[in-house]
Amino acid sequence: MASNKDGTPQTPQETEDSTEQDRVRTFTERGEQHYEDKREHNKDRVEKAWTRFQETFTG
């Protein structure tokens, strides 16, 4: 059984709360990673489009 920092055993509610915090943290990290992945993907798309645009008018 998990225990608090002072050594007392955690109540079922405390255990549930810490599990909920872990779950929320996991969702937050996944959300941030998804955002970063999308940002990279869009950055690549913009760079490719800009290159094509420049080639069209300078080529």
Phi and psi in radians as a Rosetta constraint file:
Dihedral C 1 N 2 CA 2 C 2 CIRCULARHARMONIC -1.264 0.35
Dihedral N 2 CA 2 C 2 N 3 CIRCULARHARMONIC 2.674 0.35
Dihedral C 2 N 3 CA 3 C 3 CIRCULARHARMONIC -2.287 0.35
Dihedral N 3 CA 3 C 3 N 4 CIRCULARHARMONIC 2.747 0.35
Dihedral C 3 N 4 CA 4 C 4 CIRCULARHARMONIC -1.303 0.35
Dihedral N 4 CA 4 C 4 N 5 CIRCULARHARMONIC 2.994 0.35
Dihedral C 4 N 5 CA 5 C 5 CIRCULARHARMONIC -1.051 0.35
Dihedral N 5 CA 5 C 5 N 6 CIRCULARHARMONIC -0.541 0.35
Dihedral C 5 N 6 CA 6 C 6 CIRCULARHARMONIC -1.463 0.35
Dihedral N 6 CA 6 C 6 N 7 CIRCULARHARMONIC 0.044 0.35
Dihedral C 6 N 7 CA 7 C 7 CIRCULARHARMONIC 1.665 0.35
Dihedral N 7 CA 7 C 7 N 8 CIRCULARHARMONIC -0.156 0.35
Dihedral C 7 N 8 CA 8 C 8 CIRCULARHARMONIC -1.323 0.35
Dihedral N 8 CA 8 C 8 N 9 CIRCULARHARMONIC 2.519 0.35
Dihedral C 8 N 9 CA 9 C 9 CIRCULARHARMONIC -1.150 0.35
Dihedral N 9 CA 9 C 9 N 10 CIRCULARHARMONIC 2.552 0.35
Dihedral C 9 N 10 CA 10 C 10 CIRCULARHARMONIC -1.317 0.35
Dihedral N 10 CA 10 C 10 N 11 CIRCULARHARMONIC 2.509 0.35
Dihedral C 10 N 11 CA 11 C 11 CIRCULARHARMONIC -1.351 0.35
Dihedral N 11 CA 11 C 11 N 12 CIRCULARHARMONIC 2.802 0.35
Dihedral C 11 N 12 CA 12 C 12 CIRCULARHARMONIC -0.953 0.35
Dihedral N 12 CA 12 C 12 N 13 CIRCULARHARMONIC -0.624 0.35
Dihedral C 12 N 13 CA 13 C 13 CIRCULARHARMONIC -1.153 0.35
Dihedral N 13 CA 13 C 13 N 14 CIRCULARHARMONIC -0.742 0.35
Dihedral C 13 N 14 CA 14 C 14 CIRCULARHARMONIC -1.104 0.35
Dihedral N 14 CA 14 C 14 N 15 CIRCULARHARMONIC -0.710 0.35
Dihedral C 14 N 15 CA 15 C 15 CIRCULARHARMONIC -1.097 0.35
Dihedral N 15 CA 15 C 15 N 16 CIRCULARHARMONIC -0.774 0.35
Dihedral C 15 N 16 CA 16 C 16 CIRCULARHARMONIC -1.102 0.35
Dihedral N 16 CA 16 C 16 N 17 CIRCULARHARMONIC -0.725 0.35
Dihedral C 16 N 17 CA 17 C 17 CIRCULARHARMONIC -1.074 0.35
Dihedral N 17 CA 17 C 17 N 18 CIRCULARHARMONIC -0.751 0.35
Dihedral C 17 N 18 CA 18 C 18 CIRCULARHARMONIC -1.210 0.35
Dihedral N 18 CA 18 C 18 N 19 CIRCULARHARMONIC -0.593 0.35
Dihedral C 18 N 19 CA 19 C 19 CIRCULARHARMONIC -1.133 0.35
Dihedral N 19 CA 19 C 19 N 20 CIRCULARHARMONIC -0.723 0.35
Dihedral C 19 N 20 CA 20 C 20 CIRCULARHARMONIC -1.103 0.35
Dihedral N 20 CA 20 C 20 N 21 CIRCULARHARMONIC -0.732 0.35
Dihedral C 20 N 21 CA 21 C 21 CIRCULARHARMONIC -1.098 0.35
Dihedral N 21 CA 21 C 21 N 22 CIRCULARHARMONIC -0.720 0.35
Dihedral C 21 N 22 CA 22 C 22 CIRCULARHARMONIC -1.085 0.35
Dihedral N 22 CA 22 C 22 N 23 CIRCULARHARMONIC -0.727 0.35
Dihedral C 22 N 23 CA 23 C 23 CIRCULARHARMONIC -1.134 0.35
Dihedral N 23 CA 23 C 23 N 24 CIRCULARHARMONIC -0.770 0.35
Dihedral C 23 N 24 CA 24 C 24 CIRCULARHARMONIC -1.106 0.35
Dihedral N 24 CA 24 C 24 N 25 CIRCULARHARMONIC -0.745 0.35
Dihedral C 24 N 25 CA 25 C 25 CIRCULARHARMONIC -1.067 0.35
Dihedral N 25 CA 25 C 25 N 26 CIRCULARHARMONIC -0.737 0.35
Dihedral C 25 N 26 CA 26 C 26 CIRCULARHARMONIC -1.083 0.35
Dihedral N 26 CA 26 C 26 N 27 CIRCULARHARMONIC -0.795 0.35
Dihedral C 26 N 27 CA 27 C 27 CIRCULARHARMONIC -1.078 0.35
Dihedral N 27 CA 27 C 27 N 28 CIRCULARHARMONIC -0.709 0.35
Dihedral C 27 N 28 CA 28 C 28 CIRCULARHARMONIC -1.106 0.35
Dihedral N 28 CA 28 C 28 N 29 CIRCULARHARMONIC -0.798 0.35
Dihedral C 28 N 29 CA 29 C 29 CIRCULARHARMONIC -1.106 0.35
Dihedral N 29 CA 29 C 29 N 30 CIRCULARHARMONIC -0.724 0.35
Dihedral C 29 N 30 CA 30 C 30 CIRCULARHARMONIC -1.140 0.35
Dihedral N 30 CA 30 C 30 N 31 CIRCULARHARMONIC -0.675 0.35
Dihedral C 30 N 31 CA 31 C 31 CIRCULARHARMONIC -1.107 0.35
Dihedral N 31 CA 31 C 31 N 32 CIRCULARHARMONIC -0.757 0.35
Dihedral C 31 N 32 CA 32 C 32 CIRCULARHARMONIC -1.124 0.35
Dihedral N 32 CA 32 C 32 N 33 CIRCULARHARMONIC -0.712 0.35
Dihedral C 32 N 33 CA 33 C 33 CIRCULARHARMONIC -1.139 0.35
Dihedral N 33 CA 33 C 33 N 34 CIRCULARHARMONIC -0.735 0.35
Dihedral C 33 N 34 CA 34 C 34 CIRCULARHARMONIC -1.066 0.35
Dihedral N 34 CA 34 C 34 N 35 CIRCULARHARMONIC -0.754 0.35
Dihedral C 34 N 35 CA 35 C 35 CIRCULARHARMONIC -1.058 0.35
Dihedral N 35 CA 35 C 35 N 36 CIRCULARHARMONIC -0.802 0.35
Dihedral C 35 N 36 CA 36 C 36 CIRCULARHARMONIC -1.103 0.35
Dihedral N 36 CA 36 C 36 N 37 CIRCULARHARMONIC -0.739 0.35
Dihedral C 36 N 37 CA 37 C 37 CIRCULARHARMONIC -1.073 0.35
Dihedral N 37 CA 37 C 37 N 38 CIRCULARHARMONIC -0.778 0.35
Dihedral C 37 N 38 CA 38 C 38 CIRCULARHARMONIC -1.118 0.35
Dihedral N 38 CA 38 C 38 N 39 CIRCULARHARMONIC -0.703 0.35
Dihedral C 38 N 39 CA 39 C 39 CIRCULARHARMONIC -1.084 0.35
Dihedral N 39 CA 39 C 39 N 40 CIRCULARHARMONIC -0.776 0.35
Dihedral C 39 N 40 CA 40 C 40 CIRCULARHARMONIC -1.068 0.35
Dihedral N 40 CA 40 C 40 N 41 CIRCULARHARMONIC -0.792 0.35
Dihedral C 40 N 41 CA 41 C 41 CIRCULARHARMONIC -1.054 0.35
Dihedral N 41 CA 41 C 41 N 42 CIRCULARHARMONIC -0.815 0.35
Dihedral C 41 N 42 CA 42 C 42 CIRCULARHARMONIC -1.154 0.35
Dihedral N 42 CA 42 C 42 N 43 CIRCULARHARMONIC -0.638 0.35
Dihedral C 42 N 43 CA 43 C 43 CIRCULARHARMONIC -1.070 0.35
Dihedral N 43 CA 43 C 43 N 44 CIRCULARHARMONIC -0.765 0.35
Dihedral C 43 N 44 CA 44 C 44 CIRCULARHARMONIC -1.079 0.35
Dihedral N 44 CA 44 C 44 N 45 CIRCULARHARMONIC -0.741 0.35
Dihedral C 44 N 45 CA 45 C 45 CIRCULARHARMONIC -1.095 0.35
Dihedral N 45 CA 45 C 45 N 46 CIRCULARHARMONIC -0.740 0.35
Dihedral C 45 N 46 CA 46 C 46 CIRCULARHARMONIC -1.134 0.35
Dihedral N 46 CA 46 C 46 N 47 CIRCULARHARMONIC -0.753 0.35
Dihedral C 46 N 47 CA 47 C 47 CIRCULARHARMONIC -1.085 0.35
Dihedral N 47 CA 47 C 47 N 48 CIRCULARHARMONIC -0.742 0.35
Dihedral C 47 N 48 CA 48 C 48 CIRCULARHARMONIC -1.130 0.35
Dihedral N 48 CA 48 C 48 N 49 CIRCULARHARMONIC -0.748 0.35
Dihedral C 48 N 49 CA 49 C 49 CIRCULARHARMONIC -1.126 0.35
Dihedral N 49 CA 49 C 49 N 50 CIRCULARHARMONIC -0.727 0.35
Dihedral C 49 N 50 CA 50 C 50 CIRCULARHARMONIC -1.101 0.35
Dihedral N 50 CA 50 C 50 N 51 CIRCULARHARMONIC -0.729 0.35
Dihedral C 50 N 51 CA 51 C 51 CIRCULARHARMONIC -1.081 0.35
Dihedral N 51 CA 51 C 51 N 52 CIRCULARHARMONIC -0.802 0.35
Dihedral C 51 N 52 CA 52 C 52 CIRCULARHARMONIC -1.080 0.35
Dihedral N 52 CA 52 C 52 N 53 CIRCULARHARMONIC -0.722 0.35
Dihedral C 52 N 53 CA 53 C 53 CIRCULARHARMONIC -1.053 0.35
Dihedral N 53 CA 53 C 53 N 54 CIRCULARHARMONIC -0.821 0.35
Dihedral C 53 N 54 CA 54 C 54 CIRCULARHARMONIC -1.120 0.35
Dihedral N 54 CA 54 C 54 N 55 CIRCULARHARMONIC -0.717 0.35
Dihedral C 54 N 55 CA 55 C 55 CIRCULARHARMONIC -1.117 0.35
Dihedral N 55 CA 55 C 55 N 56 CIRCULARHARMONIC -0.607 0.35
Dihedral C 55 N 56 CA 56 C 56 CIRCULARHARMONIC -1.129 0.35
Dihedral N 56 CA 56 C 56 N 57 CIRCULARHARMONIC -0.732 0.35
Dihedral C 56 N 57 CA 57 C 57 CIRCULARHARMONIC -1.623 0.35
Dihedral N 57 CA 57 C 57 N 58 CIRCULARHARMONIC -0.298 0.35
Dihedral C 57 N 58 CA 58 C 58 CIRCULARHARMONIC -1.933 0.35
Dihedral N 58 CA 58 C 58 N 59 CIRCULARHARMONIC -0.233 0.35
